[in-house]
Amino acid sequence: MKKLIVNITVGWVIGMLLAISASAQDLHFTQYFNSPLTTNPANTGFIPDGNFRVGANYRDQWTSIPVPYRTMSAYGDFQLLSDRLVYGWLGVGGVVLRDVAGSGNLSSTKGYASIAYHQLLGESSLLSLGFQAGAANKRVDITKLTFGDQWNGKFFDSRMPTAEPFTQSSVNYFDLNVGMNYAFFPTENLYINTGVAVQHVNTPRETFYDGENKVPRRYTGFLNASIKTSDVLIVNPSAYYSRQAGVSEFVIGLNAAYNLSGDGDKQVSGGIYYRAKDAAAFMVGYQLSNIKLQFSYDVTTSNLAVSNSRRGAYEIGLVYSGLYSNRGFNNAKRSTICPSF
């Protein structure tokens, strides 16, 4: 009996800690490169192999422990004024995110509108500046939560009153993000891109209590490249770093695309990534014409592996991109920024 009580208590403590951690950090994807508008607002309309794209992401994490959570997003962006601006263009788009975590169904719903300007610097580089504004909602079902003062000597009883000072179960706020990218493409076989972003610039208030808790700014940076090593192989190394409220995330890895059809219409891809002190991720994918589908699985390498048997998360990224049918010379030139088959 004592062992059962200990297990219940430990499970409850772990669950609460994980729920707190999930609510204190931003939503994120292992396939950050397939979620461009959440990575950096300056990615809006920055489509190296097209003029428009739409995409979706789904992440299912920690299903083997008490507080799994699921993250979903959908986005779209496209280029404007490319026929009027000789050395630049405007990108516009939007993204919607949804996340549900824990036994209290802690949910987060966010929607952003994005705009960015892209300026060619000579023949081989590009500078982009982006801005994002949107609204966020966080909601929790308090009736499904239990707290320390609801322990009746045998188990946590949600029917007992609690002294937790909840003043509301739903929070809404306005949010602002900014970002900058730089791309360098000296040849048709090499492309390098780096960028930085600051999210929650306005540090909005977010709390279910009567307090002044604010969302801390999140600082993000990335560096990636595309290297065409032959007519059948393109290698894409990348690194990503993010820091928020003293918590950091560093991801490094690469994926490679292999040309199956000669003209690049059919491709397979595979890759491996490592998130420092957290997980190793393995990715496979397939591209048919303008549609790319990639699947990744996170294998936990941190101490949490004891609880989840290394079953971290699986993630799906789907992207459709293309060129306008009436594209002119300037569009044709920009469509070769990134190496392609």
N, C-alpha and C positions, 0 to 999 in steps of 0.2 A: 504493500500500500504506500509506504514511504517512497519507494522507487517511482511509483506512478505519479505521486504528487510532485516529486522532483522533476520528472519528465514534462509534466504539464506546465510547471512554473518556468522551466528553462525554455520550452517551446514558446510560451507567451512572451518572455523577455526578448528572445531572438526575434519574434514576429514584430514586436513594438519597435525594436531598434531598426529593423530593416524598413519598416513602414516610415519611420522618421527620416531615415536616410533617403528613401525614394522621394519623399515629399520635399526634401531640402535641396535636391539637385535637379538640374534641367533634364528634359527628355533627350535621349541620344541614341544613335544607331552605330553598330559596328561598321556598316556600310555607309559611312559618312559621305563618301564620294557619290553615292546614289541618292543622297538627300541634300542637294546643293543649296537650297534656299534656307535650310536650318543651320547649315554650316557657316555660311557667310552671305549677307544680303548682296554683296558685290557680284555674286554668282548669277544674279537675276539677268537673264538674257545673255549670259556668257556661255555659249554653246559651241565649243570648238568645231563640231562636225555637223552643225545644223543651224536653223533659224528659230526653231520652236521645239518644245519638249513638254511632255506630261509624265508624271511618275507617281508611284505609290510604294510605301514601305510598311512592313509588318514585322514586329518583334515580339516574341513570346519568351519571357525570362523567368528562371527560378521556379518552374512548375513543381519541383520535387520538394519544396520547403513551404512553411506555412503562409508566406506572403508573396505569391507570384504576381507579376504584373505584365501587362500587355500594352504595347505602344504602336500606334498606327499614324500614318500621315499620307496626305495626297497633295500634289503640287502641280503647277503649270507655269511656264514662262515663255515669252517670245520676244523677238526683236522688232523695233519700230524705227522709222526714219532712216533706214539703211540706204534708201534710194535718194535721200536728200543730203545726208551728211557724208562727204567723201571719205573722211578719216575717222569716223566714229559712228555709233548708233546708241539707241536707247533700249533698255530692257525693262519690261514690266511683267509682273506675275503675282502669284499668291500661293500660300501654303496653309493647310489646316492640320492640326495635330490633336491626337486623342490618346490618353493614357489612363489605365485603371489598375490600381494596386491595393493589395491587402484585404483583410477581412472586413474592413470598414468601407470597402469600395471607394477608396480615395481616388477621385477622378480629376483629370486635368484636361481642359479643352481650350485650344488656342487657335486663333486665326490671324494671319498677317497679310498685308498687301506690301509688295516690294517694288522698288524702282532703282535702276542703276544706269550710270552712264559709262560707256566704254570708248576710250580714245586710243587710236593707233599712234604709236611713237616710232615713226620711221617705218621701215619695211619688216622689222623682226621683233617688235615688242608691243605690248598693249597694257594700258593702265585703266583700272575700273574702280569706280566709287559707288557704293550702294547704301540704301536707306530702307528701313522696314518699320512699319507701324501696325499695331494690331491690338486685339483685346483678348484677355484670358479669363477663364473661370475655373475655380477649384471648388470641389464639393466633396463632402464626406457624410456617410450615413452613421451618425453618432449611436443609433440604437444597436448597431452591430459591433460596437467596440466595448471592451471591458478594461477596467483600470484597477490600480492597486487597492483602492478602498472598497472594491466589490468582491474581495476574497472572503468567503463565508466559512473558511476553515477546511473545506474540502475541494472547492473549485471556485472559479470566478463566475459570479452570478450577475448577468447583465440586468436582471430585474431590480437589483439593489440600487439605491440612489448613489450618486457620485458627487464629489466636491470639485470635479474638474470645471474650471471657469469658462466653459464654452458660451460664446455670445451669438454665434451664428454657425450654420453648417454649409454656407456657400459664400465664396469671395469672388468679386469681379475687379479687374483693374486694366488700365491702359499700359501698353508696353512699347518700347522703342529700341531698335537695334541699328548699328552702323557697321560698315566694313569696307575694306580696300583690297584689291587683287593686283598682281603684276604677272604678266605672262611673257615668256621669251621663247621664240621659235626661229632659231637661226637657219635651220634646214627643214626639208619636208620630213626628215626622219627623227627629229628631236624637238621636244616640246617640254618646257619647264614652267611651272606655275606655283606661285606662293601668295599667301594672303593672311590678313589679320582682321579680326572682328571684335566688337564689344557689344554684348547683349545686355538688355535691361539697363540701358543708359540712364533712365530716369529713376532707377531703383524703386519700383512701385511697392506699395504696402500690401502685404499678404499675410493674413493671420485669421484663425478661427476664434481667437481670444480678443479681449479688450486691450490691445497693445499696439505697438508701433513697429512690429517686425516687418522688415523690408526685404525684397528679393535682391541679393547682392549681384553686382555686375559680374558677368562671365566674360573672360578673355580667351579668345581662340586664335590659334595660328596653324597653318598647314603648309606643306611643301610636297608637291608631286611632280612626276615627269612621265612622259610617254616616249619610249625609245623603240623605233622600228629596226629590228636587227636583221630582218630578211623579208621577203615577200609573203611569208607565212606566219611570222611571229612578231608581236608587239608586246613589250614588257613595260609595266606601269608600277614603278616603286613609289611609295608615299609615306609621309609621316604627319601625325596630327597631335596637337597639344591643346588642352583646355584647362582653365583654372577658375574655380568659383568658391568663395567662402573658405579658402584655405585647403580645398580639396582639388587635386589635379588628376588629369587623365592623359596618358601618353600612349599613342598607338603607332606602330611602325610595321611595315610589311610591303608586299607586292602581289600583283596578279599579272597574268600573261594571257593574251588572246591569240588563238591559233586559227588561221584561215583554212576553212574546209573546202571552200568552193572555188578558189582562185580569184574571184572578183570581190571577196569579202562579204558576200551576201549571207553566208553561213559561217558562224564562228563558235568555237567553244573556248571557255576560259576557266582558269583555276588560280587560286592564290592562298596565301597564308599571312596572317596578321597576329601581332602580339600586343596585348594591352598590359602595360607594366603592372606587376603585382596583382593581376586580376585574372586574365584569361588568354588563351590562344584560340584564334578563330581560323577555320578552314572554309574556303569558298569555292563553289563551282558555278558555272553559268553557261548560257547558250544564247546566241543572238541570231535572229532570222530577219534579214533586211533591216528595218528601222526599229525593231522590237528587241529589247535585251532583258533577260530574266536571270537573276543571280540569287543563289541560296548560300547562306553561311551558317556555321554552327560554332558557338563559343564553348570551349572546354575550360572549366574553371581550374585555375592554378593557385588561387589564394587559399587561405585557411578555411574558407567557406566550402571547399571541396569535401571536407569531412561530413557536412550536413547534406549537400546536394549530390554526392557521389560523382562530382565533376560535370554534372549535367547543368550547364549554364544557360544557354539561350539559343534559339534558332531565329533566323531572320530572312526575310524575302524582300528583294528589291526589284521593281519592274519599271522600266523606262522606255518611252516611245519618243523618238526625235526625228526631225525631218527638215527638208529645205522647202521654202516657198516655191511654187511651180513657176512663178514669173520672176525669179531672182535675176539680178543684173550682174555686171562684172564685179562690182564691189563685194556682193554676197558670195560669188564664186571664189573670189580670192580668200575671203575669210573662212570659207568652208574647208580650206586646207591647212588651217592653223595647227590642228592636231594630226599626227601621223595616222594614216588610214591605209587599208588594203586597196 
